[in-house]
């Protein structure tokens, strides 16, 4: 009787409703969009564009903004290490001229008075949140509200897409560049190492020990090789995809 009851409970009673499976993968980015340049194309090893497509617009804005800051930072390091300075005083109250400031990123940050940094942060915050705030109806990165068009969108102008891609790629390269400069400066005291630079007028590198020089350089080389190896591993799946 128990066996009969079990068989009866397993008897076929009609088709079982199953949830429909969709083969469509929603993604916020496709090949050919601004930023999907060769050789990687759509480079998304973590599948963020598929799992969180609603955040892509914000990521675009942040990438462009960070790229612009990084380009300005790289230009700052190159010019200041070459000896270029603004004329006049940086701080009259503390009797600091622009010519007194050291080059580089870490050195200039350490030598700049605290109130000066507070002033810079407040001004940048004002520009970012008010004057040059990103409007949702405009393209990512189009933040100048007056007297300037990012790139003219006129019939027959074929260079707009090229310039937008160039801006994105230059920003990415600058983000890697300023990161490398910070590592160089932290390890060797010279952000453009191994290019020699003249002695800086104000800041002496703290703990500058000649005997530790090879160890610092060796550590930097190991870190650089590790970052390159990790990037290559992450890029292999994307390089093997067909466009």
LUMMI-887461 format. One record per residue: x, z, y of N, C-alpha, C, O, CB in turn. Coordinates in steps of 0.02 Angstrom, whole numbers, plus 32768, in hexadecimal, padded with zeros to 4 digits. Glycine has a CB too. Layout:
N
XZYXZYXZYXZYXZY/...
//
This chain:
243
802980007FC4800080008000802B8000803F801C7FDE80707FD1803D8000/80628027803D808E8028807780AE7FE4808280B67FCE80BB80C4805D806E/80C27FC3804B80E17F81805180AF7F4F806D80C17F25809680FB7F69800E/80707F528056803E7F24806E80307F2E80B880277EFF80DE7FFD7F2D8046/802F7F6E80CD80247F7C8114805D7F61813E80537F478175801C7FC7811F/809A7F69812480D37F51814A80D27F05815080E07EEA818681147F678129/80C27EE3811980BE7E9A811B80877E82814A808F7E50816E80B37E7D80D5/804F7EA7814A80187E948176802C7E9B81C080187E7381EA7FDA7EBE8167/80537ED081CE80687EDB821380997EA6822B809F7E99826780867F20821A/80BC7E8781FB80EC7E53820C80CE7E0D820980F27DDC821581277E5681DF/808E7E0881F9806E7DC781F2806F7DA28235806E7DC0826A80267DCE81D9/80717D5E823080747D34826C80317D3782907FFD7D2A827280867CEB8259/80317D4682CE7FF47D4C82F67FF17D1B832F7FC77D22835C7FEE7D938311/801D7CE98330801B7CB78365805C7CB6838B80887CDF837E7FE27CC58395/80647C8783B980A37C8083DF80B07CBE840B80827CDA842880A17C42840B/80EF7CD0840D81037D0A8435811B7CF1847981457CC4847D813A7D338411/81007D0E84AD81147CFA84F1815B7D1284FF816B7D4C84F580E37D178525/81847CE4851681C97CF4852781D57CE6857181B77CB8858D81FA7CCC84FC/81FF7D0C8591820E7CFE85D882317CBB85DF825F7CAA85B982397D3585F6/821C7C958610823A7C53861C82827C5B863482907C83866182107C2A8650/82AF7C36861682F67C37862983047BFB865682F47BC3864583247C3585EB/83217C08868F83307BD386BE837A7BC286BB83A47BEE86B8831C7BE78706/83897B8286BA83CE7B6C86B983E97B60870084237B4D870883D37B2C8691/83BF7B6C873183D47B61877683FC7B9D878E83E57BD5878B83967B5487A5/84397B9187A784637BC587C284637BBF880E84807B90882A84AC7BC187A5/84437BEE882E84407BED887684847C028892849F7C36887F84087C1B8890/849F7BDA88BF84DF7BE988DD84DB7BD9892784B97BAA893C85187BC288BB/84FE7C01894F84FC7BF88997852B7BC289AE85287BAD89E8850D7C3989B9/85577BAA898385897B7A899885907B438964858B7B50892885CD7B9D89A4/859A7B06897B85A17ACD894F85DE7AA4896685F37AAA899F85607AA1894F/85FA7A7B893986327A51894E86207A25898985EA7A08898B864A7A258913/864D7A2089B8864179F989F4862E7A228A3086327A098A68860C79C889E7/861B7A628A26860C7A8D8A5F864C7A9C8A8586837A958A6B85EB7ACF8A47/86447AB28AC4867E7AC58AEC86A27AFE8AC986847B318AB886687AD98B34/86E37AF58AC0870C7B288AA0871B7B1A8A5787487B398A3A86EA7B698AA4/86F87AEA8A3887057ADA89F287357A9F89EE87237A6989D886C37AC989CC/87727AAB8A0387A37A758A0687CF7A7589C887D17AA789A387CF7A7C8A45/87F17A3D89BC881C7A368982885A7A61898B886E7A6E89C4882F79ED8977/887B7A768955886D7A658910883B7A9288ED88257A8288B588AD7A6688EA/88287ACB890A87FD7AFA88E787B37AE888EC878D7AF588BD88077B3F8903/879E7ACA892387577ABB892A872E7AFB8930873D7B26895A873E7A9188EE/86FA7B01890786D27B3E890586F87B7288DD86F97B70889F868B7B3188E7/87187B9F88FF87417BD288DF871C7C1488E1871B7C36891587887BD98901/86FC7C2788AA86D47C6488A786DD7C84886286AE7C83883A86897C5488B5/87197CA0885487257CBB881186F97CF687FF86EF7D0487C4876D7CCF880B/86DD7D1A883086B27D54882386687D428823863E7D6E881B86BF7D8A8856/86577D02882C86127CEB882D85E87D0F886285AD7D1D885885F27CF687E9/86067D1E889B85E27D4088D085AE7D1388F085797D2A890586127D5A8905/85BC7CD188F3858E7CA38912854E7C9B88E8851A7C86890285AF7C60891D/85537CAA88A8851A7CA5887C84F37CE6887984B57CE6887B85307C908836/85167D1D887484F57D5E886D84DB7D7A88B084AA7D9E88B185247D8F884E/84FD7D6888E784E87D81892884E87D4A895C850C7D4E898E85177DBA893F/84C07D15895284C17CDD898284A67CF089C784B77CCF89F884987CA58967/847E7D2589CB84617D398A0B84967D548A3C84897D588A78842B7D6D8A01/84D07D678A2285057D838A4C85387D4F8A6285677D5F8A8685287DBB8A28/852E7D118A4C85617CDE8A5A85697CD18AA485A07CC78ABD85507C9D8A36/85317CCF8AC885357CC38B1185617CF78B33858A7CE68B5D84EE7CC38B30/85597D368B2185817D6B8B3E85CB7D638B2B85F77D6E8B5485687DB08B28/85D87D4F8AED861D7D448AD7863D7D0B8AFE86787D0F8B10861F7D358A8C/86177CD78B0C86317CA08B3586467CB98B7A867D7CAB8B9085FE7C698B3B/861A7CDE8B9B86297CF78BDD86677D238BDC86927D1E8C0985EE7D1F8BF8/866D7D4F8BAA86A67D7C8BA786E77D578B98871B7D688BB3869A7DB28B72/86E37D248B6D87207CFF8B5D873A7CDB8B9B87767CDB8BA887137CCC8B25/870D7CBB8BC187227C988BFD873F7CC98C3087727CBB8C4F86E87C708C1C/871D7D028C3987347D348C6A87787D508C5687A57D548C8087017D6D8C70/87807D628C1787C07D7D8C0087F77D498C0588307D588C1587BA7D978BB9/87E67D0A8BF688177CD58BFC88307CCC8C43886B7CC08C4E87FB7C958BE2/88037CD18C7388167CC98CB988437D038CCF88757CF98CF187D87CC48CE6/88307D408CBC885A7D798CCC889F7D718CAC88D27D808CCB88397DBB8CB5/88A17D5A8C6E88E17D528C4B890C7D1D8C6C89487D268C7188D57D418C02/88EE7CE68C8289147CB28CA589337CCD8CE5896C7CBF8CF588E97C758CB4/890B7CF58D0B89257D148D47895D7D458D37898E7D4A8D5C88ED7D378D6E/89567D6A8D0089897D9B8CED89CA7D798CD98A007D8F8CED89707DC68CB3/89C67D438CB38A037D1E8CA08A257D028CDE8A627D068CE489F27CE58C6E/89FE7CE78D0B8A1A7CCC8D498A3B7D048D728A707CF98D8F89E37CA98D74/8A1D7D3E8D738A3A7D788D968A7F7D8A8D798AAF7D958D9E8A0B7DB58D92/8A827D8E8D378AC27DA18D178AF77D6D8D268B307D7E8D388AB97DA98CCB/8AE77D2D8D1F8B187CF88D298B327CF98D718B6E7CF58D7D8AFA7CB38D18/8B047CFD8DA28B187CFB8DE88B3F7D398DFD8B727D338E1F8ADB7CF38E14/8B287D748DE98B4B7DB08DFE8B8F7DB78DDE8BBE7DCF8DFD8B217DED8DEF/8B947DA28D9F8BD67DA48D7F8C057D718D9E8C427D788D9A8BCF7D998D34/8BEA7D3C8DBC8C147D0B8DDE8C267D218E258C4C7CFF8E478BF07CC88DE2/8C0B7D5B8E3B8C1D7D758E7C8BEB7D668EB38BF87D778EED8C5E7D5C8E90/8BB37D478EA38B827D368ED68B597D748EE88B417D968EBC8B537CFC8EBE/8B527D838F298B2C7DBC8F418B057DA98F7F8B197D7C8FA48B5B7DF88F50/8ACC7DCC8F8A8AA97DC48FC98AD37DE390018AF97E128FF48A627DE58FC5/8ACC7DCB903E8AED7DED90768AC87E2C908B8A8C7E34907C8AF47DBD90B3/8AEB7E5890AD8ACA7E9290C98AC57ECD909B8AE97ED290688A867E7F90DF/8A987EFC90AD8A937F3C908B8A597F3C90588A237F2390678A897F7490BE/8A667F58901F8A317F658FEE8A0D7FA58FFF89D07FAA8FF88A4E7F688FA7/8A337FD790178A168017902C8A3D803190678A77804490628A17804B8FF1/8A1C803190A28A3D804A90DE8A44809590DA8A7680B190F08A158036911D/8A1280B790BE8A13810090BB8A4E811990918A6C814C90A289D1811A909E/8A5D80F5905B8A94810B902F8AD380E290388B0280E890128A7E81088FE7/8AD380B8906C8B0E8090907E8B28806790428B62806A90308B4680BF9098/8AFA804190248B0B80168FEB8AFE7FCE8FFF8AC57FBB900F8AE380298FAA/8B327FA58FFE8B2A7F5E900B8B1E7F388FCA8B2D7F518F948B687F42902F/8B027EFC8FD08AFA7ED28F948B3D7EC28F758B447EBB8F388AD57E928FA6/8B707EBB8FA08BB37EAB8F878BD27EE58F608C027EDB8F3B8BE17E988FC0/8BB67F218F678BCF7F5B8F428BB47F5F8EFB8BD07F828ED18BBE7F9A8F67/8B7E7F3C8EEE8B5D7F438EAE8B837F1E8E778B9B7EE68E838B157F298EB2/8B887F3B8E3C8BA87F188E048B7B7EE28DE98B3E7EE28DF58BBA7F498DCD/8B977EB38DC48B707E7F8DA58B527E978D638B5A7ED18D508B9A7E428D99/8B307E6A8D428B137E7C8D028AD07E9E8D098AB87EA98D408B427EA98CDC/8AB27EB08CD08A717ECF8CD08A757F1B8CCA8A587F3F8CF38A477EB48C96/8A9A7F348C988AA07F7C8C8F8AC67F9C8CC88AB27FD18CE08AC27F8C8C4C/8AFD7F7D8CDE8B257F998D138AFF7F9D8D548B027FD08D778B647F708D1C/8ADB7F698D668AB57F698DA58A7B7F9B8DA18A6A7FBA8DD38A9B7F238DB6/8A5E7FA18D668A287FD38D5D8A4480198D678A2380438D878A087FCC8D18/8A7F80288D4D8A9B806A8D548AB280798D9B8AB080B38DB18AD680728D24/8AC880478DC08AE280528E038AAC80538E388AB7806D8E6F8B15801D8E13/8A7180378E2A8A3C80338E5B8A1B80778E648A0D80998E338A087FFE8E47/8A0F808D8EA289EE80CE8EAD89A980D18E8E8987809E8E8789E980DD8EF8/8995810E8E7A895581168E59891981008E8388EB80E28E69894C815D8E44/891A81108EC388E380FC8EEF88DF80B08EF688A980958EFE88EB811C8F34/8918808F8EF3891780468EF688F580298EB988CF7FF98EBE895F802A8EFC/890280468E7E88E1802F8E418896803B8E45886E80118E2F88FE80518E03/888280758E60883B80838E68881A80508E9587E280398E88883080C98E85/883C803C8ECA882280098EF7881A7FC78ED387E77FA58EDB884F80018F34/884B7FB38EAB88477F748E86880C7F758E5587E77F458E5188887F678E60/88057FAD8E3087CE7FB28DFF878B7FAD8E21875E7F8B8E0887D37FF38DD8/87827FCE8E5A87427FCD8E7D87327F868E9786F97F708E9287427FFF8EB7/87647F648EB287587F208ECC87477EF08E9487197EC88E9A87977F078EF2/876C7EF48E5C875D7EC98E2387177ED78E0886F37EA88DF687927ED28DEB/87047F178E0486C17F288DEC868C7F0D8E1A86587EF68E0386BA7F748DE5/86987F108E5C86687EF48E8C86607EA98E8286287E908E81867F7F038ED4/86977E868E7B86947E3E8E7186707E2D8E2F86467E008E2D86D97E1F8E71/86827E528DFA86687E428DB8861D7E4F8DB285F97E298D91868D7E6A8D83/86057E848DD285C07E988DCA85917E828E0285547E888DFC85BC7EE28DC5/85AE7E688E3885837E578E7185947E118E8B856C7DE38E83858B7E8A8EA8/85CE7E098EAB85DD7DCB8ECE85E27D918E9E85C47D5C8EAA861E7DD28EF5/86077D9A8E6686117D658E3585EE7D758DF386077D638DBE865C7D5A8E2A/85B67D958DF685917DA68DB985777D668D9785617D378DB885567DD68DC9/857A7D658D5485637D2C8D2E85167D2A8D2D84F67D5A8D19857E7D2E8CE6/84FA7CF28D4384B27CEA8D42849D7CC68D0284BD7C968CED849A7CC28D81/84677CDE8CE184557CC18CA084407C788CA384457C558C71841D7CE98C82/84297C618CDD84137C1B8CE1844D7BEB8CEA84447BAE8CE583E27C138D1B/848A7C048CF784C47BDA8D0084EE7BDA8CC184E97C078C9784ED7BF18D3B/85187BA78CBA85447BA18C8085767BDB8C7E85897BF48CB385697B5E8C80/858B7BEF8C4385BD7C258C3E85FC7C148C6686197BDE8C5E85CF7C328BF5/86117C428C90864C7C378CB9863E7C1C8CFE866B7C1D8D29867A7C0A8C96/86027C048D0A85F07BE98D4C85D67C238D76859B7C338D7685B97BB08D46/86047C448D9B85F37C828DBD85FC7C7F8E0985E97CAE8E2B861D7CBA8DA2/86197C498E2386237C468E6C85E17C328E8D85C77BFC8E7F865C7C138E7E/85C67C5D8EB885837C4E8ED385827C218F10854C7C0F8F2785617C8E8EE4/85BC7C0E8F2B85BB7BEA8F6B85F87BBD8F71862E7BCD8F5785B87C1B8FA6/85F07B858F9286267B598FA986517B3C8F7186887B238F7E86527B7E8FD9/863A7B408F3386667B288EFE863D7B178EC186107B3C8EAD869C7B5D8EEC/864D7ADE8EA3862D7AC98E6586637AC98E2F86997AAE8E38860C7A828E6C/86537AE98DF886877AF28DC386A47AAF8DAF86E17AA48DB486697B158D86/86797A818D98868C7A3C8D8C864F7A128D9B86187A238D8486A77A308D42/865679DC8DC1861A79B58DD485F879978D97861779798D6C862D797E8E05/85B779A08D95858E79858D5F856A79478D79852E79488D87855A79BA8D43/858F79118D7F857578D38D9B857A789C8D6885A6789E8D3D859A78C08DDC/854E786A8D6B855278318D3D8595780D8D4385AD78018D7A851978008D49/85B177FC8D0B85F077D88D0A862D78048D0C866577EB8D0685F277AA8D43/862478468D13865E78738D13866A788A8CCC864478B28CB1865278B08D42/869F78708CAC86AD787D8C6686DE78B58C5A86EC78C78C2186C6783F8C45/86F978D28C90872D79048C868714794B8C84873C79798C7B875E78FF8CBB/86D379578C8B86B9799B8C8E86C479C08C4D86DD79F88C4C866F799A8CA0/86B379A08C1586BB79C18BD4870579CF8BC687167A048BAC869E79958B9C/873179A08BD7877879AA8BCD879179E68BF687B87A0F8BDC879F796B8BE1/877C79EC8C3587937A228C5F87787A668C47879B7A988C4B877E7A168CA7/873A7A678C2F871E7AA68C1587447ABC8BD787527AF78BCE86D47A9E8C06/87537A8D8BAB877B7A9E8B6F87C27AB38B8287DE7AE18B63877D7A628B3F/87DF7A918BB488227AA48BCA88237AEA8BE688517B118BD9883C7A728BFE/87F07AFB8C0D87EC7B3F8C2987E67B738BF188077BA78BF387B07B458C58/87BD7B658BBF87B47B948B8787F57B9C8B6088097BD48B4F877C7B7D8B59/88167B658B5188547B698B29888D7B888B5188B57BAD8B3588687B238B11/88927B788B9288C67B988BBB88BA7BE38BBF88EA7C0A8BBE88C77B798C01/887C7BF88BC3886D7C3F8BC388807C618B82889A7C998B8388247C4A8BD1/88737C408B4A88877C5C8B0988D37C628B0488ED7C948AED886B7C318AD0/88F57C2D8B19893F7C308B1789597C678B45898A7C898B34895D7BED8B2B/89397C708B7F89507CA48BAE89437CEA8B92896C7D178B9D892E7C9C8BF1/890D7CF38B6E89007D358B4F89367D468B1C894E7D7F8B1A88BA7D368B2E/894A7D158AF589827D208AC689C37D2A8AED89ED7D528AD989887CE68A95/89CB7D048B238A097D088B4A8A137D4B8B6B8A497D688B678A0A7CD28B7E/89DF7D668B8B89E77DA68BAD89EE7DDE8B7A8A107E108B8789AB7DB58BDC/89CF7DD78B3F89DA7E088B0A8A237E088AF48A417E3D8AEB89AB7DFA8ACE/8A407DCD8AEC8A867DC88ADA8AB37DE58B108AE57E068B018A997D808ACD/8AA27DD88B4F8ACA7DF48B868AC87E408B878AFB7E608B948AB27DD88BC8/8A8D7E5D8B7A8A887EA58B788AB27EC28B3F8AD27EF68B468A3F7EBB8B71/8AB17EA08B058AD97EB78ACC8B237EB28ADD8B4A7EE08ACF8AC97E8E8A8D/8B377E798AFB8B7D7E718B0F8B937EA88B3F8BC87EC68B368B887E2B8B2F/8B697EB58B718B7B7EE68BA38B7E7F2D8B858BA97F558B988B4A7EE48BDD/8B4F7F3B8B578B507F7D8B388B8C7F888B0A8BA47FC08B048B117F868B11/8BA47F528AEB8BDB7F598ABB8C1F7F518ADC8C4F7F738ACA8BD47F278A84/8C257F238B0B8C667F148B288C6C7F238B728CA37F228B8E8C767ECC8B1D/8C347F328B948C357F3B8BDC8C337EFA8C038C337EFB8C418C717F618BEF/8C307EC28BE18C317E808C018BF57E588BE78BF67E448BAD8C747E5B8BF4/8BC27E4B8C108B867E278BF78B937DDF8BE58B6C7DC28BBE8B507E2A8C2B/8BC77DC08BFF8BD67D7A8BEF8C147D758BC38C367D428BC38BDF7D508C2F/8C227DA98B9E8C5B7DA98B6F8C547D6D8B408C1D7D5F8B298C5E7DEB8B47/8C8B7D4A8B308CD17D578B3E8CEC7D398B7E8D287D358B878CFB7D3F8B05/8CC07D228BAB8CD87D088BEB8CEF7D428C168CC87D708C218CA07CDF8C10/8D2D7D418C2E8D457D7A8C578D247D7A8C9C8D147D458CB78D927D778C5F/8D197DB68CB78CFB7DBD8CF98D297DEA8D238D4D7E138D068CB37DDA8CF5/8D287DE48D658D517E0F8D8F8D387E578D8D8CFF7E638D7B8D527DF58DD8/8D627E878D9F8D4D7ECD8DA08D127ED78DD08D107EB98E068D877EFB8DB5/8CE27F008DBC8CA77F0C8DE58CB87F408E1B8CE07F6D8E0F8C6C7F248DB9/8C997F3A8E568CAE7F648E8E8C987FAD8E8B8CB97FD78EA98C947F478ECD/8C627FBD8E678C4880018E6A8C4D80258E288C6C805A8E238C0080008E81/8C2E80098DF48C23802E8DB68C5D80248D868C707FEC8D778BE280188D95/8C7A805B8D6E8CAB80598D398C8780668CF78C6080958CF28CE4808E8D46/8C95803D8CC68C7480458C868C8780878C678CC180968C5D8C86800A8C56/8C5480B08C578C5F80F28C3C8C7680EC8BF48C5B80C68BCC8C1F811E8C41/8CAA81148BE38CC281148B9E8CE580D48B8A8CE280C08B508C8A81208B70/8D0480B28BB98D2680738BAA8D6880838B878D9B80938BA78D3380498BEC/8D67807F8B468DA2808E8B1D8DBA804E8AFD8D95802E8AD78D9180C58AE7/8DF8803B8B0C8E137FFC8AF18E157FFE8AA58E0A7FCA8A858E597FEF8B0D/8E2380388A888E28803C8A408DE5802E8A1D8DE4801A89E38E41807F8A2B/8DAD80398A418D6C802E8A238D547FE68A2D8D1E7FD38A168D39805E8A40/8D7B7FBE8A518D667F7A8A5E8D587F518A208D227F348A1B8D9A7F578A86/8D877F4E89EF8D797F2789B28D3B7F3F898C8D167F1789718DB57F298985/8D307F82898B8CF67F9C89688CB67F85898A8C857F7389698CF87FE88965/8CB67F8589CE8C7A7F6E89F28C6D7F2589E58C347F1189D88C837F7A8A3E/8CA17EFC89E88C997EB589DC8C827EA889948C577E7F89888CDB7E8F89EA/8C9F7ECC89648C8B7EC4891F8C427ED689148C1F7EB488EF8CB67EED88F2/8C2C7F0C89348BE57F20892E8BB87EEA894B8B847EDA892E8BD97F628952/8BCC7ECE89848BA47E9989A28B9F7E5C89748B6A7E3F896D8BC07E8589E6/8BD77E4989568BD77E0F89298BA97E1B88EE8B847DEE88DA8C1F7E008911/8BAC7E5788D18B817E6788978B377E6588AB8B0E7E4988878B937EAB887A/8B277E8188E58AE17E8088FC8ACA7E3989088A927E2688F58AD97EAA893C/8AF57E1089278AE27DCA89348AD77DA488F48AA77D7E88EE8B187DA8895E/8B047DAC88C38AFB7D8A88848ABC7DA188608A987D7888428B387D958857/8AAD7DE288638A707DFA88438A327DDD88638A037DCB883F8A6E7E468847/8A307DD988A689F67DBC88C889EF7D7288B789B87D5988AC89FD7DC58914/8A277D4E88B58A247D0788A38A0C7CFD885C89E47CD0884F8A697CE788AC/8A237D27882D8A0E7D2287E789C37D2F87E089A07D0B87BC8A357D5287BB/89AA7D63880489627D72880189397D39881E89047D28880489537DB38826/89517D1C8855892D7CE48873892B7CA7884688F87C848842894B7CD188B4/89627C99882389647C6087F489337C6B87BB890F7C3D87A889AB7C5587D9/89317CA7879F89037CB5876888BA7CAC877E88917C918759890D7CFD874E/88AB7CC387BB88667CBC87D388557C7487E2881A7C6287DF885C7CE68811/88877C4A87F188797C05880488747BD687C988597B9F87D088AE7BEC8833/888D7BEA878F888D7BBD875588487BA4874388407B67873A88AC7BE08719/88147BCF873D87D27BB5872C87B77B82875E87987B51874A87A17BED8725/87C37B8E879F87AA7B6187D187CF7B1E87D187B07AEA87DD87AF7B818815/88107B1F87C488367AE087C288217AB4878888287A77878B88817AEF87BD/88077AD3875387F37AAB871987AD7A8E871D87997A6986F187F87AD486DD/87877A9F875187437A86875887427A408774876D7A2D879C87197AB58784/87107A1A875F870679D7877B86DE79DE87BB86B07A0787C086E179A98748/86F079B587EB86CB79B6882B8689799188238662798C885286F579978865/
//
